[in-house]
Amino acid sequence: MLLSLLTIGSLQANAYLTFFGGMDQALYDDFKKDIGGQINGAENTLKHTASHYGPGHMASNGTIVQVTNQEGKVSLGSNAIQNDFKTDQIIEAIRPGRVVKVRPNSWPQVQIPREEYLRGNKPEERFPTPAIFPKY
């Protein structure tokens, strides 16, 4: 999702999000008005950036206030679904123009695979080669 607008009031904020295209329609249908969810910052590659903490730990909780379909010309890569997400915690990664991940609470909260982490995740560290053994 792309965060397009952020309004901050007293102790809460509304994040206006535009969904990327390419997911199964059944997944988009899970985003409904008045259900809880989590929002979390991500890189443009959708990789997680918050060190060894998982996205569930780093996410801001909130409620989906409104889900709308954009009319007319749709931005490249968008599927025209927009989401108004209300939260009481805004972190640095949740800013206009940034890519964020959002999940409704109806989805299971699972740890993401380590290859989705941005830093400290070299394939050589996860899958050592025979080069790690000393030569006698």
C-alpha positions in Angstrom: 0.0 0.0 0.0 1.1 3.5 -0.6 0.4 6.1 2.1 -1.0 9.1 0.4 -2.1 11.4 3.2 -1.7 11.5 6.9 -3.8 13.7 9.2 -2.8 14.0 12.8 -5.2 15.1 15.5 -5.1 14.9 19.3 -3.6 11.5 20.1 -4.6 9.8 16.9 -4.0 9.9 13.2 -5.7 8.9 10.0 -3.7 7.3 7.3 -5.2 7.3 3.8 -3.8 4.3 1.9 -4.0 3.1 -1.7 -3.7 -0.6 -2.4 -1.3 -1.9 -4.9 -2.8 -4.1 -7.6 -2.0 -7.8 -8.1 -3.5 -9.5 -5.1 -6.4 -12.0 -5.3 -9.8 -10.1 -4.9 -10.7 -12.3 -1.9 -7.8 -10.7 0.0 -8.9 -7.2 -0.8 -12.4 -8.1 0.3 -11.1 -8.8 3.9 -10.5 -5.0 4.4 -13.9 -3.9 5.7 -15.2 -0.8 7.5 -15.0 -0.9 11.3 -12.7 -3.8 11.7 -9.3 -3.7 13.5 -6.0 -4.0 11.8 -2.3 -3.2 11.9 -0.1 -0.9 9.8 3.6 -1.2 9.6 6.3 0.6 7.6 8.1 -1.2 4.7 10.6 -0.5 2.0 9.6 -0.1 -1.6 10.4 -3.8 -2.1 7.9 -4.6 0.7 10.7 -5.9 2.8 10.6 -5.4 6.6 13.2 -3.0 8.0 12.9 -3.1 11.8 15.9 -5.2 12.7 15.1 -8.6 14.3 11.7 -7.5 15.6 8.8 -8.8 13.6 6.2 -6.6 11.9 3.6 -7.6 14.4 5.8 -6.2 17.2 6.6 -3.0 15.3 3.1 -2.3 13.9 0.6 0.3 15.0 -2.9 -1.0 15.8 -6.0 0.7 14.5 -9.3 0.5 12.8 -10.4 0.7 9.2 -12.7 3.7 9.0 -13.6 3.6 5.4 -12.9 1.6 2.2 -13.6 3.2 -1.2 -13.0 2.6 -4.8 -11.3 5.4 -6.7 -13.3 6.7 -9.6 -11.8 7.7 -13.0 -8.1 7.4 -13.9 -6.2 5.0 -11.6 -2.5 5.4 -10.8 -0.1 2.9 -12.4 0.2 -0.2 -10.1 -2.9 0.7 -8.1 -6.1 -1.3 -8.0 -8.2 1.8 -7.1 -9.1 0.6 -3.6 -8.4 3.2 -0.9 -8.5 2.7 2.8 -8.8 5.2 5.6 -7.0 3.7 8.7 -7.3 5.3 12.1 -4.5 4.7 14.6 -3.2 6.1 17.9 0.5 5.5 17.2 2.4 6.9 14.3 6.0 5.8 13.8 8.6 7.3 11.5 8.0 4.8 8.7 4.3 5.8 8.4 4.6 9.0 6.4 3.0 10.3 3.2 4.6 8.8 0.1 5.9 5.8 1.9 5.1 2.2 1.3 3.4 0.5 4.2 2.0 -3.0 5.0 -1.5 -3.3 6.4 -3.3 -6.4 7.6 -6.8 -6.8 8.9 -7.1 -8.6 12.3 -9.1 -11.4 10.5 -5.7 -12.5 9.0 -3.5 -14.7 11.2 -0.5 -12.9 12.8 2.5 -14.9 11.7 6.2 -14.2 11.5 7.4 -13.3 8.1 10.2 -15.3 6.5 13.7 -14.1 7.2 14.3 -13.3 3.5 11.7 -10.5 3.8 13.9 -8.7 6.4 16.1 -6.0 4.8 19.2 -6.0 6.9 21.4 -8.8 8.3 20.0 -11.4 6.1 22.6 -12.6 3.7 21.9 -16.0 2.1 25.4 -17.1 3.1 24.5 -16.6 6.8 21.3 -18.6 6.4 22.6 -21.3 4.1 26.4 -21.9 4.8 28.5 -23.4 2.1 31.3 -25.9 2.7 33.7 -23.0 2.8 32.9 -22.6 6.5 34.9 -25.7 7.4 38.7 -25.4 7.9 41.0 -27.0 5.4 43.6 -29.2 7.0 
